[in-house]
Amino acid sequence: KIGEGKLDHRIHIRTNDELEDLADEFNLMGKKLGELDEMKRDFVSSVTHELRSPMTSIRGYMDLLLKGDAGSLSDLQKDYLSVIKNNAVRLGRFIDNLLDVSKIEAHKLKLTPEVQDIHELAHEMSVLFKPQANEKKIKIENKIPKTVAKAFVDKDRIAEVLINLTSNALKFTPENGTITIDAKEAPHYLELGIHDTGIGIPAGHADKLFNKFEQVQSHQKQKTTKKAQKGTGLGLTIVKGIIEAHGGKIWVKSPGPSGKGTTFAFTLPKLTEEIRTKFNL
């Protein structure tokens, strides 16, 4: 388990022989590695916090320059400033992702749960991604019934989950494909699924998708997209952290129910009478 990254695991062997000595060495190694891991998390968290403020300032002054507040600009100058701004936005997004990962790993991700209509949230995704979907002739179908039970979740965080998963589905689904969002009820939770008819995930890679900086590379990618899809490699790590912070779980199946593509499924807390009573809703 230590080899799997569970650095707080300890081996309990008391045989008064070499096996016990070896177990003690492994325990000491796990403790030291855990301390190093914590130091790394603290360092990343500190650095990203320090980077966030100047990056916000840079983006703000870029906007002022582009508005002409410091004088008129030529078209070439505007183009150059736009390149700088776009890259500053990308870097800012990466910094935000690192901060989220640090909070997730430290179990400090704050949630503000509220009663949420999942059908409506899925509808917002279909509207949000309509331009990109139309460009690739991809159909986004919201098959969540309007009558499905409400969820008790942090709306902004779950929207972040749906945006990430829908965006990924769009990236890896070829023209004339379909992305379907559906849900089913269980006594205490809702199970949501995002299914696509894309290129799928190579065998043996599904379990790695939620690791930090893990991105599945496939020769199929070049067949379905004009260029390789790039990202920070943190999106699905954050998605998993958000779902687990809600007490849910997430998994992936490839191929999906249609015999191709990929399905990401996850559970969310359902609004039950117990929750209504507990939170006086």
Secondary structure as UniProt FT lines:
FT   HELIX           2..4
FT   TURN            7..8
FT   HELIX           18..67
FT   TURN            68..70
FT   HELIX           75..105
FT   TURN            106..107
FT   STRAND          114..116
FT   HELIX           118..128
FT   HELIX           130..135
FT   TURN            136..137
FT   STRAND          139..142
FT   TURN            146..147
FT   STRAND          151..153
FT   HELIX           155..171
FT   TURN            175..176
FT   STRAND          178..185
FT   STRAND          189..196
FT   TURN            203..204
FT   HELIX           206..208
FT   TURN            209..210
FT   TURN            212..213
FT   HELIX           219..224
FT   HELIX           235..245
FT   TURN            246..247
FT   STRAND          250..253
FT   TURN            257..258
FT   STRAND          263..270
FT   HELIX           273..278
FT   TURN            279..280
//
